Amino acid sequence: MADPAWTHRTAVVFIPPAEVWPPIQAIRHVHDRQVQRWMPHITLLYPFAPRHELPGLAPTLEAACAGLSPFEATLGTFQVFQHRADRSTVWLAPEPREAFVRLQAALQEAAPDYAHTSRFAGGFKPHLSVGQSGGTERVAELLASLSETWTPLVFQVSEVSIIAREGNGPFEVVRTLKLGASST
């Protein structure tokens, strides 16, 4: 049996409500080279299935989401992934972390061929990327600056989105999956 096909042109993500985007996007416009490609999001499954396979996967993902209750979340603190001595990613840590881990695990169980996001050391780490930075001294300055003026954002997590992009275009929502919703 062949390995399943996957692509970097689709993903399953949580997108915060639009009303909390302005402070996130203000940071991303300055620090995130991918601000035009991605909306603010927490990646749950990526890379994901080719676009033509999405209709077949959607019912299983929808059922997984229906079995989970919506929850309140907060983006309150900045953290960093240090990739190399001169390269890092700055991100907001969503809380409660455990609720996002449960959400990702349910989706991964529904689509086990797309487990890339949990293959990192320590497993799945929910995060909302806000930018890239250089070495440890530079990123420490950026973290201090961002943390000094940041006001935590609180919102409901009531849905996840399947997103896709064509060519080099930006990602767009192609389907929304409600948490706690019955399949219709």
C-alpha angles and dihedrals in degrees: 000000000000122000112261117264117249136178141197088226095078135046144163109235145161111240115198115233113278092244091069095047101089099076091040093049092045088062094040093051088060102036111020119081089192096056092113094048101046133039115221104288149148109233114230103166121014138185091030143178123309112268094252089060096052097088090056094049097043098080092054092047090045090054091050090052092046089060093058127076123231114254141192117254137189132206100202112139138045123227136173140228107210103207098175135346089276103032133064143155121226117211146171116245112227116219137240085043092187093060091055091046090053091048093050092045092052091050092045090050088053091049105026094168090070102059097132095118093059097047094084121104105279093021127251114002112191112222143152109219116221101173154321128264141175132250129341097276093049094045091047089056091048093048091050092049094048094044092050093063103027121117112198115250119222123194145145122269101211103143145020128214137223106218132189140177136204120225110320093335126120124276116264131192110257098173137008121212117201122220114232092009124136117239111253 
